[in-house]
């Protein structure tokens, strides 16, 4: 995800996240300044009943999902007294893999032209 942003040393970035910090920490090493909005604390302060986290930029569970979200963010939400849930990642779901395979095969056939 970070590489898609193409961050440069002088950039200033607004990162909207769950408040668990991984992406903000990565960006802080690459750019001049990172402003991070931590929505979990803000939701708790607004007396929200809970938060549903959807890591839409990821197709599989990995360190940022399994630790930053499932451990740190969930713990933060629990400590603040609000419910926390996360949507499932596609991982190795057969339907997702079929679509991914179709996309790759389509691209390969186009590049052969």
N, C-alpha and C positions, 0 to 999 in steps of 0.2 A: 504494500500500500504506500509506503513512504517513497519508493522509487517513482511511483506514478505522479507524485507531487513535484518531483525534480527540485528539491530544496537547494537554495544557494546560501552561502555564508552570510550575506547581508539581509536575508529575508526576515520578515516578521510574520508569524503564523498564529491564527486563531484555531485552537483545537477544541472541539466540543466532544466531550467524552463522559465516561461514567465516573471519573474521579479516581481511577486506580493507577493511572500514571504511565503505563508502558509507552504508548505512542508519544506522549509529551516528553518523556525522557529521551527517546530516540531523536525526536526533532530538536531538542535542546542542544544536542551534540553537533547538529548540522547547520543551524540557523542562528541569527543574531538574538532573537527573542521569541518566546512561545507564551501566548496567553491561553490558558486552559480554563474552560468552563466545566465545573464538576457538578453535574446535574443531580447526583444522588443526594448530596447535602441540601441543595436547593429544594428538591422535592420534599425532603423531610421537613425542612423549615416551613414549607407551604402546607404542611399537614396532609400530604398525599398519602394514600393508603399503601402505595407500592410503586414498583418500577418493573417494566418488562424490558430486558436488554436483548437487542437483536444485532449480533455482530455481522451485519450484512456484507462486509468486505471480505469475509472468510468463508471458505467452503469446507473446512475441516477443523476439528478441535485440535489445538496445539497449545504451546506454552502460554501465549497471551490469553487464550480462551480459558484453558483449564486452571491457570493460576490467577492471573490478573482479574478475570471476571468471576470465575466460579469460587475462588477463595477470597481474595482481597475485597472485591466489590460486594460480594454477598455478605461478608462479615461486616463491612461498613454499613450496609443497609440494615442488617440485623441490629447492629449497635445503635443505629438511629431510630429503630422501632418501625421500619417500614418493610413490607413484603418485597421479595426479590425473586424474579423468575428470568430464565434465559431461553430464547428460542433454540430449537435443535439445529445443528449444522448438518448439511447434506452428507458429509463424510462419504461412506461407500454405499449410499442408497442406490439401488439398482436403477431407478428411474432417472436420477441425476446423472449416473454414469452413462446411461444410454444417450441422454441429451449431449453430454460432453463428448462422447464418442462421435456422434453425428456432426457436431460442430468441427471437430478435428478432421474428420474425413471430408467434409465439405471444403474446408480450407486447403487440404492437400490436393483435392481435385482441381480447385481453382488455381493453385500455384503451378500445376502441370500444364496449364494452357499457354 
